[in-house]
């Protein structure tokens, strides 16, 4: 008997350690698999869109173990050029990610960030050096360097698919969430890449980089929790081995954001978190698109 989609998602989240050989888990739409790529978790899905039933969106979730960062690969494989984008790439895993893109026969066109990260250096600079023509993307509100600046309501097109930009400040001043399109020719259920604004049963801290617990609460409730309840939510990090959640699950089980605003603000003000160990390196580098090693050759930068 086939496993229902909700139980399938719970199974993936509970059993996220890569098996010795890839195990394929199938549902009608989408279909998921788990595998290990050079020791990193990869959650895979191929979505069908429209009435023809032909696969269009290729999706991969990749993991960087030192900062527990997820990088997301999306591509329109129904388009002749197979255009692709990466969300929140990490400098340490650029070589892995670009090798994967090449193996899949994709054309990378965008390297995007949900915000200026404080716990790792973005891989956008290295990607731009190694794959000429790729454009970096970040929010205009971040005041960081990039090729393209996005604002609330913008759409980022790749082939016949697109991501909608939703401003979700609060963790930092410039945080955005990227959401797959809502048209009949777009993947269903919808997917949202929430950065650090919303984590799985948690949220990002609000005590640096222009953060505001009041603003974060408003952002999540107005821009993420208003999405369809079956929307799949993919954060920039997870520290417990989970991979995905949904709007419905977070509305019921998020221990912080299910509270009223004043209780939430009190929780955030009393977290007493340690000073981020990478912030003094990562933030200055990420403000300039990760070009902290711009004078080095790509191979030297990757090795450092």
TORZA-676196 format. One record per residue (C-alpha): y, x, z; residue in one letter. Coordinates in steps of 0.02 Angstrom, whole numbers, plus 50000, padded with zeros to 5 digits. Layout:
YXZA;...
END
This chain:
500005000050000X;501705007149950X;502875012150090X;504445001050098X;506075010250053X;506795009250230X;505215016450308X;505185029650170X;506925035650219X;506405036050401X;504855045950353X;505885058750257X;507105060650402X;505735062350532X;504625074250433X;505875085950350X;504925102450365X;504415107750190X;502535106450163X;501505120850096X;501445111949929X;502745099249871X;502305081349917X;502895067549802X;503495051449881X;503785037049761X;504735020849766X;505285010749617X;507125015449630X;507525028749681X;506025040449689X;506035054549815X;505105070849835X;505175085349957X;504965103449910X;505435120949965X;506575131549855X;506615149649915X;506325143250091X;507665129850085X;507365111150098X;507655101449939X;507675082449944X;507475076249766X;507795059749681X;507945053049506X;508895036649495X;508855023749356X;510415014349305X;510794999549195X;509524988149116X;508535000649013X;507675008749162X;507945026249091X;508335039849219X;510155045249221X;510625053149387X;509685068549441X;509985072449625X;509515087249733X;509935090849915X;509915109449956X;510065117850125X;510905133750189X;510075138450353X;511395149250439X;512745135950443X;511555121150422X;512555115950270X;511945104050135X;512435107149955X;512195092749833X;511785094149649X;512095078949538X;511875077849350X;511875064849213X;510225068949129X;510405054149013X;511885062748929X;511535075348788X;512485089148880X;511695085549050X;513345088649141X;513175092949325X;514195095949482X;513915104149651X;514645096949812X;514995109249955X;514185125049885X;513985139850005X;514315157849953X;512655164050023X;511625152249913X;512615152649750X;511305163249663X;509925151249714X;510925135949660X;511435142949491X;509645148349455X;509085130749495X;510415123249381X;509855134449240X;508015130449266X;508405111849255X;509355114349092X;510995107549162X;512795111649117X;513795114449276X;515595108249256X;516255105749434X;516085114749602X;516805103049732X;517225103549916X;517395088850035X;518645098850140X;519155116450193X;517615121750290X;517725131850451X;515895136950470X;515505145150303X;516365152050150X;516325140650000X;515365146449847X;516635139849722X;517435156749687X;515785165349649X;515245150649542X;516845151749440X;516575170449413X;514735168649367X;514905152849260X;516535153349162X;517255136149129X;516715128249293X;518185120049382X;518425119749570X;518915103249652X;519675099249822X;520885086449893X;522745088649866X;523005085050051X;522005100550098X;523395111950029X;522025123749971X;521865132249802X;520805124349665X;520825120149480X;520855101349509X;521635091949655X;521035074449695X;521775060049792X;521155043549858X;520575032249716X;520305046049589X;518695046649488X;517745062349441X;516745059549283X;515185069249234X;514415062249077X;514315043349093X;514275043949283X;515695046349407X;516125049349589X;517515039549672X;518645049049792X;518985041249961X;520195049650081X;519345051550251X;520475063050354X;520205065850539X;519005080550549X;520315089850447X;521895083650366X;521155085050191X;519405077750208X;518765066550069X;517135057250040X;516395056649865X;515525040149823X;514475036049671X;515155022449558X;514965003849587X;514694998049408X;513084990749336X;512835006949239X;512965017649395X;511565022749517X;510975010049644X;510965010349791X;512625019349803X;512755036549881X;514185044049983X;514445062450020X;515395061850183X;515715080150222X;516035082150408X;516905065350429X;515265056550464X;513665065350513X;511955057650546X;512205048650713X;513775058950741X;515405065050666X;516405080850644X;517495087950782X;519355083950780X;520135098050881X;520725109750742X;521385110450562X;522515095450584X;521105084950654X;521405068150737X;520125057150824X;521225041850795X;521315045650609X;519455049650595X;518975033050675X;520085023550553X;519435033550405X;517595030550440X;517795012150480X;518915008350331X;518195019650196X;516345022450238X;515765007950346X;516484995750218X;515265001750085X;513694991350052X;512494992650199X;511135000750094X;512295014950038X;511445031650067X;512535043450169X;512355062250145X;513325073550266X;513875091550244X;512825096950393X;511385092350504X;510745102350652X;509185092350696X;508245092250531X;508825075150469X;509315073050288X;510035055750254X;510625039850338X;511365023250282X;512915012950321X;511825000050407X;510995013150518X;512635021150570X;513435004350608X;512005001250729X;511565018250798X;513025030550787X;513325034550972X;515165038350944X;515795027350803X;514985011350864X;516165011951012X;517935004751014X;519315016750962X;519925021351136X;518165025451195X;517875035751038X;519485045451066X;518985049051246X;517275055351189X;518065066951060X;519355073651181X;518015078651306X;516715087151195X;517215104551257X;516535113051101X;516535131951078X;517755140350961X;516935140750787X;516245158250760X;516645158650573X;518325149950574X;519415165650565X;518485171350410X;518035154950329X;519665145350335X;520785158850258X;519485161850122X;519225143450088X;521095140250075X;521035151149919X;519435143749846X;518315156649929X;519115171549845X;518955182949996X;517905194649886X;518845191949723X;519015210549690X;517135213249705X;515865210749570X;514825194749593X;513255204449641X;514225214149774X;515005198449843X;513315189949854X;512565204849946X;513955205950076X;
END
